[in-house]
Amino acid sequence: MDASVIDQTKLESFVMRAIGDLSAGYGGVMVSLGSKLGLYKALAGAGPLTSAELAQRAACAERYVREWLNSQAAGGYVNYHAVSDTYELAPEQAMVLADEDSPVYIPNAWNVPASMWFDEDKALEAFRTGKGIAWGDHHGRLFCGVSAFYRNAYRGSLLSEWLPALDGVVEKLHAGISVADIGCGYGHSTMLMAQAFPRSRFHGFDAHADSIEEARGIAANAGLSPRLGFDVARAVDYPGNNYGLICFFDCLHDLGDPVAAAHHAAEVLAPDGTIMLVEPFANDRTEDNISPVARLYYAASTTICCAHAVAEGGHMVLGAQAGEARLAAVFRKAGFTHIRRAAQTPFNLILEVRR
């Protein structure tokens, strides 16, 4: 490299940006430790605490807790009071780090990049050979991480915002219809709807047998199993018909043949039925997807979403930043004519699809 063409200011700026990203990666490990050890919960609502007081509350060794607290203070994850040598978790920080029911709770989501590191050898082989990596072939931390990442977001928006944004769907759910949740994973979205609409019947389908087993267990523990069912099935051949609502929660872009999935949905959808498509938020042009959220989605898409779609045949590999135009085109190919953006968040697009 010719040193004369290097802009030293730009170089230093980019190095510090890369160090910032590296620091964030280290910080994710600290977040996971803080969550699993109960350190954030012990801080939440307690006011300023010394490292010794926090260690006692969380039953941990003080010297480790002190170093962990300093890492949190350095990253802005807790507030440090120099006069009293104490640390405090603000209410806003507690929502993100300590409240497991908060729609912005984040610690469990760090399981996803952990799984990506575990699966690095598989990703290297996929890049070099063009082969896919099936969902079930990933490290187990992926499944709980993805489930946790989406669970609270669905809890915060599905019933209060997304379903009401669909034309007439809430009224039908209250009256009683049959609902299919495709790619349901651990079934959190299915169970939220089943709890809210006791007159409707809910069926969760996923090709990953271990996730279906987990969903059945969660539903049984919640006392919901008599009111809904979970079965292993692919998006192109799940059983049933005359569904009043078919949901695709953050899964269509993972499929090897999304058009075939849309065709199957058309075959089993009731004449007046609705499809709710929830997908990662993305604009239609790459140059409009330059953001931290898009970076996260593109990275996960590289090693997880696209890899699974390739493993399923790769007829159309949408990726996790497909954008509204490409998503709508999938359903138009299956004969649907009504496709509109019903809602959006910084993380999701919600499309209403009807005949």
HUSULVEN-V965651 format. One record per backbone hydrogen bond with DSSP energy under -0.5 kcal/mol. NH is the residue of the N-H (numbers start at 1). CO is the residue of the C=O. E is the energy in kcal/mol with one decimal. If there is no record, write none. Layout:
{{NH/CO/E} {NH/CO/E}}
This chain:
{{3/1/-0.7} {5/2/-1.7} {6/3/-1.3} {8/6/-0.9} {11/7/-2.6} {12/8/-2.6} {13/9/-2.2} {14/10/-2.5} {15/11/-2.7} {16/12/-2.2} {17/13/-1.6} {18/14/-2.6} {19/15/-2.6} {20/16/-2.1} {21/17/-2.0} {22/18/-2.3} {23/19/-2.9} {24/20/-2.0} {25/21/-2.0} {26/22/-2.2} {27/23/-2.6} {28/24/-1.8} {29/25/-1.0} {29/26/-0.6} {30/26/-1.4} {31/27/-2.4} {32/28/-2.3} {33/29/-2.4} {34/30/-2.7} {35/31/-2.2} {36/32/-2.6} {37/33/-2.3} {38/35/-1.0} {39/34/-1.6} {40/34/-1.2} {42/38/-1.9} {43/39/-1.5} {44/40/-2.2} {45/89/-0.5} {46/43/-2.1} {49/87/-2.5} {54/50/-2.3} {55/51/-2.5} {56/52/-2.1} {57/53/-2.2} {58/54/-2.4} {59/55/-0.7} {59/56/-0.6} {60/55/-2.3} {65/61/-2.2} {66/62/-2.9} {67/63/-1.7} {68/64/-2.5} {69/65/-2.9} {70/66/-2.0} {71/67/-1.8} {72/68/-2.1} {73/69/-2.8} {74/70/-2.4} {75/71/-1.4} {76/73/-1.0} {77/72/-2.9} {78/72/-1.0} {79/88/-3.1} {81/86/-3.0} {82/80/-0.7} {85/81/-1.2} {86/81/-1.6} {87/49/-3.0} {88/79/-2.7} {90/88/-0.7} {94/90/-2.5} {95/91/-1.7} {96/92/-1.1} {97/93/-2.3} {98/94/-2.7} {99/94/-2.1} {100/98/-0.9} {102/99/-1.7} {105/102/-1.5} {106/96/-2.6} {107/96/-0.6} {109/106/-1.7} {110/107/-1.7} {111/108/-1.9} {112/109/-1.7} {113/109/-0.6} {114/110/-1.4} {115/111/-2.2} {116/112/-1.9} {117/113/-2.0} {118/114/-2.1} {119/115/-1.9} {120/117/-1.6} {123/119/-2.0} {124/120/-2.6} {125/121/-2.0} {126/122/-2.2} {127/123/-2.5} {128/124/-1.9} {129/125/-2.1} {130/126/-2.7} {133/307/-1.5} {137/134/-1.9} {138/135/-1.6} {142/139/-2.1} {144/140/-1.1} {145/141/-1.8} {146/142/-2.9} {147/143/-2.1} {148/144/-2.3} {149/145/-2.4} {150/146/-2.1} {151/147/-2.2} {152/148/-1.0} {154/150/-2.7} {155/151/-2.3} {156/152/-2.1} {157/153/-1.3} {158/154/-2.7} {161/157/-2.7} {162/157/-2.3} {163/158/-2.6} {165/161/-1.0} {165/162/-0.6} {166/163/-1.7} {168/166/-0.5} {169/166/-0.8} {172/168/-1.5} {173/169/-2.5} {174/170/-2.2} {175/171/-1.8} {176/172/-2.5} {179/201/-3.0} {180/245/-2.3} {181/203/-3.0} {182/180/-0.7} {182/247/-2.9} {183/205/-1.5} {184/181/-0.6} {184/205/-2.1} {187/184/-2.4} {191/187/-2.5} {192/188/-2.1} {193/189/-1.8} {194/190/-2.3} {195/191/-2.5} {196/192/-1.4} {197/193/-2.0} {200/197/-1.5} {201/177/-2.6} {202/227/-0.9} {203/179/-2.2} {204/229/-3.0} {205/181/-2.8} {206/231/-1.5} {209/207/-0.8} {212/208/-1.8} {213/209/-2.3} {214/210/-2.0} {215/211/-2.6} {216/212/-2.4} {217/213/-1.8} {218/214/-2.4} {219/215/-2.6} {220/216/-2.2} {221/217/-2.3} {222/218/-1.6} {223/220/-1.3} {224/219/-3.0} {225/219/-0.9} {227/224/-2.4} {228/224/-0.7} {228/225/-0.7} {229/202/-2.1} {231/204/-2.6} {233/206/-1.2} {233/231/-0.6} {237/234/-1.2} {238/234/-0.8} {243/268/-2.6} {244/178/-2.0} {245/178/-1.4} {246/274/-2.1} {247/180/-3.1} {248/276/-2.5} {249/182/-0.9} {250/248/-0.9} {250/278/-3.2} {254/251/-1.7} {255/251/-0.6} {255/252/-1.4} {258/255/-0.5} {261/257/-1.7} {262/258/-2.2} {263/259/-2.5} {264/260/-2.3} {265/261/-2.2} {266/262/-2.0} {267/263/-1.6} {268/264/-1.7} {269/265/-1.3} {270/243/-3.0} {273/270/-2.4} {274/244/-1.9} {275/353/-2.9} {276/246/-2.5} {277/275/-0.6} {277/351/-2.6} {278/248/-2.9} {278/276/-0.6} {279/277/-0.5} {279/349/-2.4} {281/347/-2.0} {288/285/-1.5} {289/286/-2.2} {291/289/-0.9} {295/291/-2.5} {296/292/-2.2} {297/293/-2.3} {298/294/-3.1} {299/295/-2.3} {300/296/-2.3} {301/297/-2.7} {302/298/-2.0} {303/299/-1.3} {304/300/-2.2} {305/300/-1.1} {306/301/-2.8} {307/301/-0.6} {308/304/-2.0} {309/305/-2.3} {310/306/-2.5} {311/307/-1.8} {312/308/-1.5} {313/310/-1.8} {314/309/-2.4} {315/256/-1.3} {316/256/-1.8} {318/316/-1.1} {319/253/-1.0} {322/319/-0.7} {324/282/-0.6} {327/323/-1.9} {328/324/-2.8} {329/325/-1.9} {330/326/-1.4} {331/327/-1.2} {332/328/-2.0} {333/329/-2.0} {334/330/-0.6} {335/332/-1.7} {336/331/-2.4} {337/354/-0.8} {338/354/-2.1} {339/337/-0.7} {340/352/-2.2} {342/340/-0.8} {342/350/-2.5} {343/350/-1.6} {345/348/-2.6} {349/279/-3.2} {350/343/-2.3} {351/277/-3.0} {351/349/-0.5} {352/340/-3.0} {353/275/-2.5} {353/351/-0.5} {354/338/-2.7}}
